[in-house]
Amino acid sequence: MEEKLMIPKWVNKHNELYTAATRHPFTLSIRDGSVVFSAFKLWLGQDYIFVRAFVPFVASLLLKAWKESDDDSDVEVILGGIAALNDEISWFKREASKWSVSLSSIVPQKANLEYCRFLESITSPEVEYTVAVTAFWAIEAVYQESYAHCLSDGAKTPEELKETCQRWGNDGFGQYCHTLQNIANRRLEKSPEDIVLKAEAMVIRVLEYEVEFWNMSRGET
Ligand SMILES: Cc1ncc(CN)c(N)n1
């Protein structure tokens, strides 16, 4: 049967890239227990910088939802996302102190800078709500799928990293990503072709940036 919803269709069509982002050697090394802790610490510091840049993007999405959405509950879902990010920033600070990572001295690496710059560019009012919410789903879904895999049957994730994996791999976060996907699918169903094409290109770019981001922790950038 042909898939009518756009996101599952794109995940299928771009499966190689989707898998590269959600089954990256870095997260697979967490899952099989071979991860080098220095790589984890590098990811921790870089991701803290990313999350700080992610907040204004989600705030811009909130504004777009408020102005453009046909369903009031979108605003509440996105607001919940902002609240979770507030919590996430506090968690990064606690986790960094546990691992003796000094967040104030982290220098963003090239892949991170480029991803943050991209995030800033898509805060623009010219980026339609449908395209931006699709990007939001893709960004969150990569972490959800990657870290849930580190907790699934057969995983040998080190005890010290289980809390990190829980943060994005828990069922509640999975449900939240599903809600974001539903919002994106609902909007895409009603969108003209040019918006649908822009949203598909957005998914591809996000997945590419996510792969580059993980690559930092493998010393591959
Ligand atoms: C790079 C990246 N992508 C996604 C997430 C999930 N908010 C994150 N923390 N960092």
The ligand as an SDF file (V2000), in Angstrom:
LIG
                    3D

 10 10  0  0  0  0  0  0  0  0999 V2000
   22.5960   18.0950   17.6860 C   0  0  0  0  0  0  0  0  0  0  0  0
   21.3440   17.8480   18.4470 C   0  0  0  0  0  0  0  0  0  0  0  0
   20.2390   17.4540   17.7710 N   0  0  0  0  0  0  0  0  0  0  0  0
   19.0760   17.2200   18.4910 C   0  0  0  0  0  0  0  0  0  0  0  0
   19.0070   17.3920   19.8490 C   0  0  0  0  0  0  0  0  0  0  0  0
   17.7570   17.1060   20.5680 C   0  0  0  0  0  0  0  0  0  0  0  0
   17.1750   18.2520   21.1620 N   0  0  0  0  0  0  0  0  0  0  0  0
   20.1730   17.8200   20.4760 C   0  0  0  0  0  0  0  0  0  0  0  0
   20.2170   18.0140   21.8040 N   0  0  0  0  0  0  0  0  0  0  0  0
   21.3600   18.0410   19.7780 N   0  0  0  0  0  0  0  0  0  0  0  0
  1  2  1  0
  2  3  1  0
  2 10  2  0
  3  4  2  0
  4  5  1  0
  5  6  1  0
  5  8  2  0
  6  7  1  0
  8  9  1  0
  8 10  1  0
M  END
$$$$
